[in-house]
Amino acid sequence: MELPLFPLNTVLFPGGVLPLRIFETRYIDMVRHCLRSDAPFGVILIREGAQTGASSAIHGVGTWGQIVDWEQRPDGLLGITIQGEMRFRVERTWVQKDGLLLGEVIEHPMPADDVALPGEFLPLADLLQRLLQALPPPYCDMVGSFDRCGWVGARLTELMPFDPAQKQALLEMDDALARLFHLRDALVAAG
């Protein structure tokens, strides 16, 4: 599948939401196309380089998302909110004349999210609920599965102030329970 890619310094998981400010022409054009055709685009973590200007080196796994809301912001920029849908793996990339990065990607689904949250991780679910309630929309509006390993682990990974490379490693993990163990260890280490 061919997918426009948006290299960022953040990680999005399936089921997560991400508000973005769009100001570069190549991304305004991409958003316009995605809105008109109800098409997704890929969010992928930058490995080297910057979010603006020339293309950056990217990681090999990202998440494609759909635009679920948009607005003209008071500062004149385009604001969009996307919801992560499917994890993907990049097979190859190329750059269009306008500088937009495109990729040939294949689906890399997260394993079934039907693993019940073990009791020892209930404090993480409680922490997540408190975090979401304290944040502005779209986060405080999220309705989730606080009793499921995958959902709790993905949302905490997105929200915690971890290094982006650490978040990327957690995105690439296939085992939702193992992700929770890593999260708990990282939170304990952070104090």
C-alpha positions in Angstrom: 0.0 0.0 0.0 1.3 3.5 -0.9 0.9 5.9 2.0 2.0 9.6 2.6 4.3 9.7 5.6 4.4 12.4 8.2 7.8 12.2 10.1 7.4 13.5 13.6 9.2 13.5 16.9 6.3 11.6 18.5 4.9 8.1 18.4 1.2 7.3 17.8 -0.4 4.0 18.6 -3.5 2.4 17.1 -6.4 3.8 19.0 -4.6 6.9 20.1 -5.4 10.5 19.2 -2.9 13.2 18.1 -3.6 16.9 17.6 -1.3 18.5 15.0 -0.7 22.0 13.7 -0.1 21.9 9.9 1.9 24.7 8.3 4.2 23.4 5.6 2.7 23.4 2.1 3.4 19.8 1.4 1.5 18.7 4.5 -1.4 21.1 3.9 -1.7 19.5 0.4 -1.5 16.0 2.0 -4.2 16.9 4.5 -6.4 18.3 1.8 -6.1 15.1 -0.2 -6.7 12.9 2.8 -9.9 14.9 3.7 -11.2 14.8 0.2 -10.6 11.1 -0.3 -11.1 9.9 3.3 -7.6 8.5 3.1 -5.1 7.8 5.9 -1.6 9.0 6.3 1.3 7.5 8.3 2.8 9.0 11.4 6.3 7.8 11.9 9.1 8.7 14.3 12.1 10.6 13.0 15.4 8.7 13.6 17.6 11.5 12.3 16.9 15.0 11.1 14.2 17.6 11.8 10.4 17.8 11.4 10.5 20.7 9.0 12.4 21.2 5.8 14.3 18.4 4.1 13.2 14.8 4.5 14.4 13.0 7.6 15.6 9.5 8.3 12.7 7.5 9.8 12.1 4.4 11.8 10.7 1.3 10.1 7.4 1.0 12.0 4.7 3.6 12.4 0.9 4.0 12.6 -1.5 5.2 10.0 -4.3 7.4 11.1 -7.5 9.1 9.9 -8.3 12.7 10.3 -11.2 12.9 12.7 -11.4 16.6 13.2 -9.9 19.8 11.7 -10.1 23.6 12.3 -8.6 26.8 11.3 -6.7 27.9 14.4 -6.6 31.5 15.7 -2.9 31.7 14.7 -3.9 31.0 11.1 -2.5 27.5 11.0 -4.6 24.4 10.1 -5.2 22.2 13.2 -6.1 18.5 12.7 -6.7 15.7 15.1 -6.0 12.2 13.9 -6.8 8.8 15.3 -4.3 6.0 15.0 -5.8 2.9 13.2 -3.1 0.4 12.1 0.5 -0.2 12.8 2.6 -0.5 9.6 6.0 -1.5 8.5 7.8 0.5 5.8 9.1 -1.4 2.9 10.6 1.5 0.9 10.3 5.3 0.7 10.7 8.0 -1.9 10.2 11.8 -1.9 7.8 13.6 -4.2 8.8 16.8 -6.0 7.0 18.9 -3.3 9.1 17.2 -0.6 6.3 14.9 0.7 7.7 11.6 1.9 5.8 8.5 0.5 6.2 5.0 1.5 5.3 1.5 0.4 4.0 0.0 3.6 2.5 -3.3 4.8 0.1 -3.7 7.7 1.8 -4.8 10.9 -1.3 -5.3 13.1 -1.0 -5.2 16.9 -1.9 -8.6 18.3 -5.4 -9.0 19.6 -6.1 -6.6 22.4 -8.3 -9.0 24.4 -5.8 -9.7 27.2 -7.4 -8.7 30.5 -5.4 -6.4 32.7 -3.8 -8.3 35.5 -4.5 -7.0 39.0 -0.9 -6.0 39.5 -1.3 -3.4 36.8 -4.5 -1.8 38.1 -2.4 1.2 39.5 -1.3 1.9 35.9 -4.9 1.9 34.7 -5.8 4.3 37.6 -2.8 6.5 36.7 -4.0 6.6 33.1 -7.6 7.5 34.1 -6.3 10.4 36.2 -4.0 11.6 33.4 -6.7 11.6 30.8 -9.2 13.4 33.1 -6.6 16.2 33.7 -5.8 16.7 30.0 -7.7 18.9 27.5 -9.7 17.5 24.6 -9.2 15.3 22.7 -7.6 13.3 25.5 -10.2 13.8 28.3 -12.9 12.7 25.8 -11.3 9.3 25.2 -13.4 6.4 26.0 -11.2 3.4 26.5 -10.7 -0.1 27.7 -9.1 0.4 31.1 -9.3 -3.3 31.7 -7.2 -4.3 28.7 -3.4 -4.6 28.6 -3.0 -3.3 25.1 -5.1 -0.2 25.5 -3.7 0.8 28.8 -0.1 0.3 27.7 -0.5 2.2 24.4 -2.2 5.2 26.0 0.4 5.4 28.8 3.2 5.1 26.3 1.8 8.0 24.3 1.2 10.2 27.3 4.3 9.6 29.5 7.3 11.9 29.0 9.6 9.1 27.8 12.3 9.5 25.2 10.7 9.1 21.7 13.1 6.2 21.0 11.8 4.4 24.1 8.2 5.0 22.9 9.2 3.6 19.5 10.6 0.4 21.0 7.3 0.0 22.9 5.3 0.6 19.7 7.3 -2.2 18.0 6.6 -4.7 20.8 4.1 -7.3 19.9 3.3 -8.5 23.5 0.9 -6.1 25.3 1.7 -7.6 28.7 5.5 -7.3 28.2 4.9 -3.6 27.2 3.2 -3.1 30.6 6.1 -4.6 32.4 8.5 -2.3 30.6 6.2 0.7 31.3 6.1 -0.1 35.0 9.8 -0.6 35.2 10.4 2.7 33.4 8.0 4.5 35.8 9.6 3.0 38.8 13.1 4.0 37.5 11.9 7.5 36.9 10.8 7.8 40.5 
